[in-house]
Amino acid sequence: MELKTPLYDIHLQESGKIVPFGGYLLPVQYPTGVIKEHLAVRENCGLFDVSHMGVITLKGETALASLNYLLTNDFTNMDQGKVRYSLMCNVNGGCIDDLIVYKLAQDYYFLVVNASNRHKDYKHMKEHILEGTIIEDISDSVAILALQGPKAFSIISKLLPPEDIPTKNYSAIEEVYIDGMKCMISTTGYTGEEGYELYTASENAVKLWKLLRKEGSEFNLIPCGLGARDTLRLEASMPLYGHEITEEITPLEAGLGFAVKMNKEDFIGKKALLEKGEPKIKRVGLQMIDRGIMRENQDIYLNDKLIGYTTSGTHLPYLQKALAMALIDKYHSEPGTIVEVDIRGKKLKAEIIELPFYFRNK
């Protein structure tokens, strides 16, 4: 049976179209539709309920050592108030999940994991933490709202003084108060756009949502669903668990080597990654040449030889192009290479292009 976030009734009031996702009932879109929601985030601002994400805390004198052993990134020199992306690997080097880590104190870390992986992740972490680390799944007590888009700063500035708004990317302020509600605010998101994520107690969720909607109205803020969240992350070429990364795909094959620190003493999966050596597959971008739209799990051919498959794809609203990410044979991954994608039994031409498709500073 699917769970409901604290904002479920609000989504019904906003006429959201509810679908099951990651064990929760969530809005896939609102009456505005996916395209308008997507464009709102690129041009103005969108508000997302991401309370379905899992939240796990690690505390104690060995919390840092546990974190460095569990995850691929290195957190040794991470400053308090910073946020860092990482992967968590199995012993074979495949990805159990990707997640972000907040350092709230030298002995206190706040981890945000994918909703569908929450219980699996918690079990894996609990089995492998070091003595002296206390682990807790606090997901059900936390609501998360994502305010994303170029007008996000203008909206949040109406609710917080400048000193309570983090300015650097991937940073956080643990304790701020919005209309009396204790929140944590971070410069993070999953849209490729500037914006913030707000963490608060579940009981504050409805009040915070309504307040953001009210203060954001002059900046054309609209609620956005899972559909726009997916097209935005794809346009920004961000990986999605179960697509670009899985328990069979390594972080290095997925092009996420920046978050894998092989010079660390040890982490789960390091030995397997060393044994596998240089990755033989690579994550690339594809742009349609022929008329058609690529989706996930479509075979890619070069001179009738199977060289890979698409992992995510659609027509992207802001760039106005049919694009996809794919995992292909590294030796045929040069940008400019023309390949064929099997779309419902027809081989259609596409071109390999550089990632990311969209980068907001360009």
C-alpha positions as CSV (number, residue, x, y, z in Angstrom):
1,M,0.0,0.0,0.0
2,E,1.4,3.4,-1.0
3,L,2.1,6.0,1.6
4,K,1.1,9.7,1.5
5,T,3.3,12.7,2.1
6,P,2.1,15.3,4.6
7,L,1.1,17.4,1.5
8,Y,-1.2,14.8,-0.1
9,D,-4.4,16.8,0.6
10,I,-2.8,19.9,-0.7
11,H,-2.0,18.2,-4.0
12,L,-5.7,17.2,-4.2
13,Q,-6.8,20.8,-3.5
14,E,-4.3,21.9,-6.2
15,S,-6.0,19.4,-8.6
16,G,-2.8,17.4,-8.9
17,K,-3.0,14.1,-10.9
18,I,-1.9,11.5,-8.3
19,V,0.1,8.4,-9.3
20,P,2.1,5.8,-7.3
21,F,5.8,6.5,-7.2
22,G,8.6,5.1,-5.0
23,G,6.0,3.7,-2.6
24,Y,4.1,7.0,-2.3
25,L,1.1,8.7,-3.9
26,L,2.4,11.8,-5.6
27,P,1.3,14.4,-8.2
28,V,2.7,13.6,-11.7
29,Q,1.4,17.0,-12.9
30,Y,-1.1,19.7,-12.1
31,P,-3.7,21.2,-14.6
32,T,-1.0,23.5,-16.0
33,G,0.7,20.4,-17.5
34,V,4.3,19.1,-17.6
35,I,5.5,21.5,-20.3
36,K,4.3,24.7,-18.5
37,E,5.7,23.4,-15.2
38,H,9.0,22.6,-16.8
39,L,9.2,26.1,-18.4
40,A,8.2,27.8,-15.2
41,V,11.3,26.3,-13.4
42,R,13.6,27.4,-16.3
43,E,12.1,31.0,-16.5
44,N,10.4,31.8,-13.2
45,C,10.0,29.3,-10.3
46,G,8.3,26.0,-9.4
47,L,7.5,24.4,-6.1
48,F,7.9,20.6,-5.6
49,D,6.9,18.2,-2.8
50,V,9.9,15.9,-2.4
51,S,8.9,14.6,1.0
52,H,9.0,11.1,-0.3
53,M,12.8,11.1,-0.3
54,G,14.4,9.1,2.6
55,V,16.3,10.9,5.3
56,I,18.9,8.9,7.4
57,T,21.2,10.3,10.1
58,L,24.6,9.1,11.2
59,K,25.8,10.4,14.6
60,G,28.7,9.5,16.9
61,E,32.4,9.6,17.2
62,T,32.9,7.1,14.3
63,A,30.2,8.7,12.1
64,L,32.8,10.2,9.7
65,A,34.7,6.9,9.4
66,S,31.5,5.0,8.8
67,L,30.5,7.5,6.1
68,N,33.9,7.2,4.3
69,Y,33.6,3.4,4.4
70,L,30.0,3.3,3.2
71,L,30.2,5.9,0.4
72,T,32.5,6.5,-2.6
73,N,33.2,10.2,-2.0
74,D,35.6,11.5,0.7
75,F,34.1,13.5,3.5
76,T,37.3,13.9,5.5
77,N,37.9,17.6,4.8
78,M,34.3,18.6,4.4
79,D,33.3,21.7,6.2
80,Q,30.3,22.0,8.5
81,G,27.3,23.4,6.5
82,K,28.4,21.8,3.3
83,V,26.5,19.3,1.1
84,R,28.2,16.6,-1.0
85,Y,27.0,14.2,-3.6
86,S,28.0,10.5,-3.4
87,L,27.3,7.0,-4.5
88,M,26.9,4.0,-2.3
89,C,28.3,0.8,-3.9
90,N,27.8,-2.9,-3.4
91,V,30.9,-5.2,-3.1
92,N,30.8,-5.7,-6.9
93,G,31.1,-1.9,-7.5
94,G,27.5,-1.5,-8.7
95,C,25.4,1.4,-7.3
96,I,23.1,0.6,-4.4
97,D,22.0,4.3,-4.6
98,D,23.1,7.9,-5.1
99,L,22.5,10.4,-2.4
100,I,23.5,13.7,-0.9
101,V,25.2,14.2,2.5
102,Y,24.9,17.2,4.8
103,K,27.6,17.8,7.4
104,L,25.8,19.3,10.4
105,A,28.6,18.7,12.9
106,Q,31.9,16.7,13.1
107,D,29.9,13.8,14.5
108,Y,26.5,14.4,12.8
109,Y,25.6,13.7,9.1
110,F,22.3,14.0,7.4
111,L,21.8,11.8,4.3
112,V,19.0,12.1,1.7
113,V,18.4,8.9,-0.3
114,N,16.0,7.9,-3.0
115,A,12.5,7.0,-1.8
116,S,12.3,3.6,-3.4
117,N,15.7,2.7,-1.9
118,R,15.1,4.0,1.6
119,H,14.7,0.7,3.4
120,K,17.3,-1.1,1.3
121,D,19.8,1.7,2.0
122,Y,19.1,1.8,5.7
123,K,19.5,-2.0,6.0
124,H,22.8,-1.9,4.1
125,M,24.2,1.1,6.2
126,K,23.1,-0.5,9.4
127,E,24.9,-3.7,8.5
128,H,28.2,-1.9,7.7
129,I,28.5,1.0,10.1
130,L,31.4,1.0,12.5
131,E,31.0,0.6,16.2
132,G,30.3,4.0,17.8
133,T,28.0,5.2,15.0
134,I,24.3,5.7,15.7
135,I,22.1,5.4,12.6
136,E,18.5,6.5,12.4
137,D,15.8,6.6,9.7
138,I,13.9,9.9,10.3
139,S,12.1,10.0,6.9
140,D,8.6,10.0,8.3
141,S,9.2,13.0,10.5
142,V,10.6,15.3,7.8
143,A,8.9,17.1,5.0
144,I,11.0,18.4,2.0
145,L,9.9,21.2,-0.3
146,A,12.0,22.2,-3.3
147,L,11.8,25.8,-4.6
148,Q,13.5,25.8,-8.0
149,G,14.1,28.4,-10.6
150,P,15.7,31.9,-11.3
151,K,13.0,33.6,-9.1
152,A,13.6,31.3,-6.1
153,F,15.9,33.9,-4.4
154,S,13.4,36.6,-4.8
155,I,10.7,34.5,-3.1
156,I,12.9,33.1,-0.3
157,S,14.1,36.7,0.4
158,K,10.6,37.7,1.4
159,L,10.6,35.0,4.1
160,L,14.2,35.1,5.4
161,P,16.9,37.8,6.1
162,P,20.0,37.7,3.9
163,E,22.1,36.0,6.6
164,D,19.7,33.0,6.7
165,I,20.0,32.3,3.0
166,P,22.9,30.2,1.9
167,T,24.7,31.6,-1.1
168,K,27.2,29.0,-2.2
169,N,26.1,26.0,-4.3
170,Y,25.7,22.8,-2.2
171,S,25.7,24.5,1.1
172,A,23.2,24.6,4.0
173,I,22.1,26.5,7.1
174,E,20.8,24.0,9.6
175,E,18.5,26.2,11.6
176,V,16.4,29.1,10.2
177,Y,12.8,30.2,11.1
178,I,10.2,30.9,8.5
179,D,7.1,32.3,10.1
180,G,8.0,30.5,13.4
181,M,8.7,27.2,11.6
182,K,12.1,25.7,12.2
183,C,13.7,24.7,8.8
184,M,17.0,23.7,7.3
185,I,17.6,25.4,3.9
186,S,20.1,24.3,1.3
187,T,21.2,25.4,-2.2
188,T,20.4,22.0,-3.8
189,G,17.9,20.6,-6.2
190,Y,17.3,18.1,-9.0
191,T,16.4,20.5,-11.9
192,G,19.7,22.0,-13.1
193,E,18.4,25.3,-12.0
194,E,19.2,27.6,-9.1
195,G,17.0,27.1,-6.1
196,Y,16.6,25.8,-2.6
197,E,15.4,22.7,-0.7
198,L,13.6,23.3,2.6
199,Y,13.5,20.6,5.3
200,T,11.0,21.0,8.2
201,A,9.0,18.9,10.6
202,S,6.1,17.0,8.8
203,E,3.5,19.0,10.7
204,N,4.8,22.3,9.2
205,A,4.5,21.1,5.6
206,V,1.1,22.4,4.7
207,K,1.7,25.8,6.3
208,L,5.0,26.2,4.6
209,W,3.6,25.2,1.2
210,K,0.8,27.7,1.5
211,L,3.2,30.4,2.6
212,L,5.5,29.8,-0.4
213,R,2.6,29.7,-2.8
214,K,1.3,33.1,-1.4
215,E,4.7,34.8,-1.4
216,G,5.6,33.4,-4.8
217,S,2.4,34.4,-6.6
218,E,3.9,37.7,-7.8
219,F,6.8,35.8,-9.3
220,N,4.5,33.3,-11.2
221,L,5.4,30.4,-8.8
222,I,3.4,27.3,-9.7
223,P,3.3,23.8,-8.2
224,C,5.2,21.2,-10.2
225,G,4.9,17.4,-10.3
226,L,7.0,14.3,-11.0
227,G,6.7,14.7,-14.7
228,A,8.5,18.1,-14.8
229,R,11.0,16.9,-12.2
230,D,12.0,14.1,-14.6
231,T,12.2,16.2,-17.7
232,L,14.2,18.9,-15.9
233,R,16.7,16.5,-14.5
234,L,17.0,14.8,-17.9
235,E,17.6,18.2,-19.6
236,A,20.3,18.9,-17.0
237,S,21.7,15.4,-17.6
238,M,21.4,14.3,-14.0
239,P,21.3,10.5,-13.4
240,L,18.2,8.8,-12.1
241,Y,18.5,5.6,-10.0
242,G,17.1,2.6,-12.0
243,H,18.1,4.3,-15.3
244,E,21.6,5.7,-15.5
245,I,22.7,3.9,-12.4
246,T,21.7,0.5,-11.1
247,E,23.2,-2.3,-8.9
248,E,24.9,-3.6,-12.2
249,I,26.3,-0.2,-13.4
250,T,29.3,1.2,-11.6
251,P,29.7,5.0,-10.9
252,L,32.6,5.1,-13.2
253,E,30.6,3.6,-16.1
254,A,27.9,6.2,-15.4
255,G,30.3,9.1,-15.7
256,L,30.2,9.9,-12.0
257,G,33.9,9.5,-11.3
258,F,34.0,13.0,-9.7
259,A,32.2,11.4,-6.7
260,V,34.5,8.4,-6.4
261,K,37.7,8.9,-4.5
262,M,39.9,5.9,-5.3
263,N,42.8,7.4,-3.1
264,K,40.7,6.8,0.0
265,E,42.0,4.1,2.2
266,D,38.9,1.9,1.6
267,F,35.2,1.9,0.8
268,I,32.7,-0.8,-0.1
269,G,33.2,-1.6,-3.8
270,K,36.7,-0.1,-4.1
271,K,38.3,-3.5,-4.6
272,A,35.9,-4.4,-7.4
273,L,36.3,-1.1,-9.2
274,L,40.1,-1.6,-9.1
275,E,39.7,-5.1,-10.5
276,K,37.4,-4.0,-13.3
277,G,39.9,-1.4,-14.4
278,E,39.1,1.3,-17.0
279,P,35.4,1.4,-17.8
280,K,34.4,-0.2,-21.1
281,I,31.1,1.7,-21.3
282,K,30.3,5.4,-21.1
283,R,27.3,7.6,-20.5
284,V,26.6,9.9,-23.4
285,G,24.0,12.2,-24.8
286,L,22.0,11.5,-28.0
287,Q,20.1,13.9,-30.2
288,M,17.6,12.7,-32.8
289,I,18.4,13.4,-36.5
290,D,15.4,11.5,-37.9
291,R,11.9,12.3,-36.7
292,G,11.1,10.4,-33.5
293,I,11.4,10.4,-29.7
294,M,13.8,8.2,-27.8
295,R,12.7,6.5,-24.6
296,E,14.5,4.3,-22.1
297,N,15.9,0.8,-22.9
298,Q,16.1,1.2,-26.6
299,D,19.0,-0.5,-28.4
300,I,21.7,1.6,-30.2
301,Y,23.5,0.4,-33.3
302,L,26.6,1.5,-35.2
303,N,27.0,-0.2,-38.6
304,D,24.4,-2.8,-37.5
305,K,26.5,-3.7,-34.4
306,L,24.8,-3.3,-31.0
307,I,26.8,-0.8,-29.0
308,G,24.5,0.2,-26.1
309,Y,21.1,1.3,-25.0
310,T,19.2,4.4,-24.0
311,T,18.7,5.0,-20.3
312,S,16.3,8.0,-20.3
313,G,14.8,10.0,-23.2
314,T,12.0,12.3,-24.3
315,H,11.3,15.5,-26.1
316,L,12.7,18.2,-23.8
317,P,10.5,21.4,-23.4
318,Y,13.1,24.1,-22.9
319,L,15.6,23.0,-25.5
320,Q,12.9,21.9,-27.9
321,K,14.8,18.8,-28.9
322,A,14.3,15.0,-28.7
323,L,17.3,13.9,-26.5
324,A,18.3,10.9,-24.5
325,M,21.1,9.7,-22.3
326,A,22.6,6.3,-23.1
327,L,25.3,3.8,-22.0
328,I,27.4,2.7,-24.9
329,D,30.7,1.0,-25.8
330,K,33.3,3.6,-24.9
331,Y,35.2,3.0,-28.1
332,H,32.2,4.4,-30.1
333,S,31.3,7.3,-27.8
334,E,33.0,10.2,-29.7
335,P,30.6,13.2,-30.0
336,G,29.5,13.6,-33.6
337,T,29.2,9.9,-34.2
338,I,26.0,9.0,-36.0
339,V,24.2,5.9,-34.7
340,E,20.8,4.3,-35.1
341,V,18.3,3.8,-32.3
342,D,15.7,1.0,-32.4
343,I,12.4,2.9,-31.8
344,R,9.5,0.5,-31.9
345,G,11.2,-1.7,-34.5
346,K,12.5,1.1,-36.7
347,K,16.1,2.1,-36.7
348,L,16.3,5.9,-36.6
349,K,19.4,8.1,-36.9
350,A,20.7,10.0,-33.8
351,E,24.0,11.8,-33.1
352,I,26.2,11.4,-30.0
353,I,26.6,14.8,-28.3
354,E,28.3,16.2,-25.2
355,L,26.6,16.2,-21.7
356,P,25.1,18.1,-20.1
357,F,22.3,19.1,-22.5
358,Y,21.5,22.2,-20.4
359,F,23.7,24.2,-18.1
360,R,22.2,27.3,-16.5
361,N,25.4,29.4,-16.7
362,K,25.6,29.0,-20.5
